[in-house]
Amino acid sequence: MIALLALSLAAQADPPVLDDAVSAAEAVSLGQVPWTAADSPGGHCTAAEQVILSCGIDGKPGKVLSLCASKEVSATTGWMAYRFGEQGAVELEVPAQPAPPPATFTYATESQGPRVSHSTWTFVNEGHTFTIHDSFVHGEQDNGLTITLPDGREVSLACTQPAINHFGALYALYP
């Protein structure tokens, strides 16, 4: 199913990349993207969870990416989950069973002073590497997902803006 989802996304119009001529924020302001975070504040996250990231996918109307965590989460308790699909119809959820974040997700961050930072959460599912990123460069926020297929090809999906972003809520889990 993962391969079909990734290949289906790749087979559609060229997948958006993070440096498209029309930024995700411009697309929202021009009315080209029907879903915004304001339409569904929690995306695929439930009321019992905290939203780490939730956004519509640029160029994929109706698709929602959500990174959700239990209200109480630590390196050994609680859970974090990636969910993707139409609002109200999750197509992919990882992990399938709740687990503390370090059991499924790898975290990395890079900072170049107070005006540039880049953070990623990465997981592998059925041979596909999923990298969810959060970048802040000179006041501009950028979020998205890159799926690396087993053959090395990549599919990049940009979040529409504004995205709900609380990446910082889990930074303490990965010293």
N, C-alpha and C positions, 0 to 999 in steps of 0.2 A: 504494500500500500504506500509506503514511503516513497519508493522509486516512482510509482505512478503519480503521486502528488507532485514531487519535484519535477518530473519530466513534463507533467501537464502544465505546470507553471512556466517551465522553460519553453514549451512549445507554443504558448500564447505569444502575443506581441512581445517584442524584445523586453525582457525583464528590466524594470527600472534599475538604474544604478545611482549611486549617491551623488554623482556630479551631473545629473541630467540638466539640460538647459533651463527647464522650468522646475524650480525647487518644489518640494512637497508643500511648503507653506504657500507658495504662489498658486499651486494647483488648487488648494483648499480655498484661497481667497477668490479664485476665478470660478469657483463652483464646479470644477472638474472632478472633484472627489466627493461623493455623496456622504461618506461616513466620517465623522470626526469624533474625538474623544467625548465631546459634550453630548453626542447622541446616545452613548451608552457608557457611562462613567467607568464601570468595572470590566467592560469587555466580556471575557469568558470567566472572570473571577467571581466567586460567590460572595455573599454578604459576610460569610464567616472567614474570608481571606483578605489579605492586604494586596493591593495592586502594586506590583513592582514596575511593570511596564504594560501599557495597553494602547494599541493604535490600530487604525485602519491601514491597509496596504495600498500604497500609491499604484494606480493602474489596475488594481484588482478589486473593483467595487464589491462591497459586502464582506470581503475577507478581513478578519480581525486576528491580530497576534496579541496574545496576553501571556505575561509572566506573572504568576500569582504565588503567594506564600501564605502559610498559616499566620494567624495574628501573632502567635508566640512562636518564634523560630530561632534556632541556634545551630551550631555546627553538629549537635547530636540529637536535637529534638525538633519537632515540627516538620514542615515540608515546603518544597517549592515545586511548581509545575509549569511547564510550557504547554500552551494550548493554542491551536490554530484552526481556523475555519470560518464558516459563515456565522454571523451572530446567532447564538442559540443552537448551533449545530456543529459541535467540535469535530473536526476531521482527524486531528492528531493531538494526543496528549502524552507527554513524557514527563516523569515516569508514569507507567500505568498504575502503580501502587504508590501511595505517599511515602516519601523518604526524605531524610534531612538533606539539604542542598548539596553538601560535599559528596554525597553518595552518587549523584548524577551529574552535577554541574562543576565545571572548572571556571575559576574567575581569574581575570588578568586586568591590570590597569597600568596606564602610563600617563604621567603628568609632566607638562612642560611649563610649570609655573601656574599662577592662578587663572590664566586665560585660555589654557589648552589642556584638555584631559580626554582620555579615551579608555573606556572600560568595556570588557566583553564577558559574557557568560557563554560557555561552550558545552555541548553535550553531543554524544554519538548515539544514533539510533539506527539499527539495521544497516550499518556501514556508511551512513550519511552523517557528516559532521555539520551541526547546526551552530552558528555563531551569532548570538544576539549582541548588538553593539549599541553603545551610548557614547556619543562624542559631543564635546562642548569646545568650540573653537571661536574665540574672540566674540563671545556673546550669542553665537548661533548653536542651537541644539540640533542634533542629528541622531536618529535612531533607525535601526533596521535589522535585517536578518540576511545572513549569507549561508546558503546550503551548499556544502561541498559534496558532490556525488562521488561514489566509489571510484569512478574513472578519472577524477580530478577536475571535472568541469564544475563551474560554480553558477549558482542562481542567486542573484542579489535582489532583495525586496526592501524598498524604502518605506518607512512609516510616513503616513500623512501627519501633518502637524496641525494643531497641537496634539501631541501625544501625552498621555498620562505617564509620568516618569518619576519613580521613587527608587531608583537604583541604589541610592545612598542608604536606604533602610537595611540593606544586607551587607554593606561593606565590612562590617565587623566580623562577619563569619569567615573571612579569608584574610588573616593577618599578613 
